[in-house]
Amino acid sequence: MRRGAWFPALLTAALALTLTFLTLPVLAIFVHRSPGELVSKLGDPAARDALRLSVETTTIAVAVIALVGTPAAYLLATRAFRGRALVVTLLELPLVLPPAVAGIGLLAALGPSGLLGGVLRDSGIQLVLRTAGVVVALIFVSAPFHLRAAQSAFGAVEVSWREASRTLGAGEARTFARVVVPAAAPGLIAGLALAWGRALGEFGATLMFAGSFQGITQTAPLAIYADFATDFDGALALSAVLVAVAGALLLSTKLLVGDALARA
Amino acid sequence: MRRRLAAGLAAVAAAAAMTACGSSGGATSTSGGGDLVVSAASSLTGAFTQLGRSFDGGAVRFSFAGSDQLAAQIRQGVKPDVFAAANTRLPQALHSAGLLGRPVVFAGNRLVLAVPAGSTKVRGVADLAKPGVTIAIGSASVPIGAYTRTVLARLGAARARAVLANVRSEEPDVKGIVGKLAEGAVDAGFVYVTDVDATNGKLRAIELPVALQPSVAYGVAIVTGAPHPRAARRFVAALLHGAGAAQLRAAGFEPPPAGAR
């Protein structure tokens, strides 16, 4: 062996190991049963309800994140203020929280006997064990993904573009809508896609905060867990759908926005 | 600044990941691969954890979850040493499939209607059918959910339907039901009397009429090809008589019901 050739070989071995380890469970979902069997399992009403609910709740969650999170991220990316680093860290905390902690926290804050439980009850808002509760849990766990990506996307927009726009007489709102958002669009889309993927997979916080009921709060991951005990093939079929959707989400984003994902 | 923040965040993430590992293996001891592994129904969590501390056959690791989830794991090839379920049907089925030794019944329990301690909204089974009452039950596949459906079936079709219409969550195990009740997320739920005892007064148990009470029997068996057969036999023996049985009674479990296999 040539002197020094061991290191590239080591790198290749490490990559091969990583690739095998990370793709094997995903591939196993598809080879365990034939595609026909998987598809026929999706005819189950509980599976259909779960998929429909997952699509609805994640769509609403991502829409809210886009509407509220994007301007919030813009402010963080373009203004220097005292305590900014602290604010950024606090916003990113849900990224690293165990889902069970998110579930307990949501109950302690928004549950019937939580901090804001009384206020919510008085204003007639019910979250726990409702579809709205699922959306709240999804937003909590997935918003930080978009906030992070959006901040770096806005940060990468040349300051001179904004200044030019302002010099030409556009107000800040107009500059934001016409110049900054289009320029940052790839990063924003990547952030929303990441948030969507995370929301689609949310399990623990949803179960604890919103419960599990077919058609109301039982999203696809919860249905997979429920099926595991009684209908392993059904659980596999739902898992296959989630893998396909997540894969499509990742791939289309990559094609659409190039390496913005990597930068996020 | 940005880099420092990223490094700090990575540290936080690593710490969180470690915490997560630590908590998921809650009852896991660190003495290595030689421990007896017991897969047990969620409702046995308190009693078995106590029992594990005083067990004289070596260290015990527990995996608590819905009996149906644990049975599914065994079907998928997971090999604990002992499987203790909140019914006799699951151990019997796994025994028939050659995955378990012959199961024995080691304890009984009672289903109760549990309500948050301060709540007066539900005073009995009759109130469950009222509009506006919210209920959490076990999913159909977990034993607590199956027993609950037995109780509801005995109410008659019309009343059972009215009660089911008030169900807001079907939980994967009994801990989920207790959690929803303790948080006040629902008005009532069907759990075992031992679960209410374990909440130290947070929940109140409403006894079911005798005519509605299902026979709740806990079955235990040694897993075929268990890695620690000797310790497994000692553990099962302890459940049937002696210290383990006494601890189960102290935790509110009943002796095996008459006629249960």
Interface residues (C-beta under 8 A of the other chain):
Chain A: A85 V88 T89 E92 L95 V96 L97 P98 A100 L107 G111 P112 S113 G114 G117 V128 L129 L207 M208 G211 S212 F213 Q214 I216 T217 Q218 Y225 A226 F228 A229 T230 F232
Chain B: M1 L5 G8 L9 V12 A13 A16 A17 T19 A20 S23 G66 D68 Q69 A71 A72 R75 Q76 T134 A136 S139 A140 S141 V142 V167 R168 S169 E170 E171 P172 G176 G179 K180 E183 G184 A185 V186
